[in-house]
Amino acid sequence: MLATDFSPGMVARLRDRLQPFPGCEARRMDGQALAVEDATFDASFSIFGVMLFPDWRRGLAELVRATRPGGRVIMATWVNPEGAGPAPLFLQAYRRVFPGAAIPPPPPGMSVLCSPEGLKAEMVRAGCGEVAVHAVDGAWGGPSVDLVMEDIDQILRLMPLYAALDSDGRARLSGPL
């Protein structure tokens, strides 16, 4: 089992979590150019990854290439092009606090892959045979609202729109969040 991510921090976290499992490894890799042989895996997964890639079609093609014929390619995407978890809440607060500010569009892959029809069409286009799309609802949360709010700055710093705010802008958002 190989887990990959482009972020050194995520790979370090994966390595720690995989330590108890023999035969599992984590490596830093570009999902748009996987450093693996063709037909290496019985199943290849992208969990909220390919949809964010600059060349998301290349990332999807890489998943297919790395999967043996008859294997499975599994993709998890969000159904909302604004994201999931804290992202829609952040954008709602941002629009309220900064009503005239421009909000960049979501990555192109999110816009296409967030719909079941778009996801299915692109998987077929990439070379997947039988494609089935299953919607799964899940609640985002943490151990408590208070703990999530303690970490909200760290969570939101991953979002470019939030990261670009100065301390005054972040303070203005703290109330609506």
C-alpha angles and dihedrals in degrees: 000000000000123000118193138187135161092228116088089208093055092047091052090050091048091050091053093049094046095048095097092053117079115220094026123114140171124216136178107245141154107247089210090061109027113196094223134103121260115274093013100141137052088212133016123195136195112190106191091324116099092049089063098046118113088230098032094166089058089050091052091047089052091054090052092046092051093050121085118241108277091022126122131260111198123191128186114197136164119256092215115068088214090065133242140271111028096350099086091043091050092049091049091053092043092054090049095049097037104029096168097043120114116242115206116237119256118266110284092246091058091052091055103033098046092078120072090228093051093046093049094046093050094047090052090046090052091055105267113146114207110019124192123179119205123188115219122190119210136169118235116218149116137235089288140348089248093056092046090051090050088058098036095105091053092046095047094046086078089067113083093215091057094039089056093058120099121228091271092054091048091049091052089054096049094081098052091043 
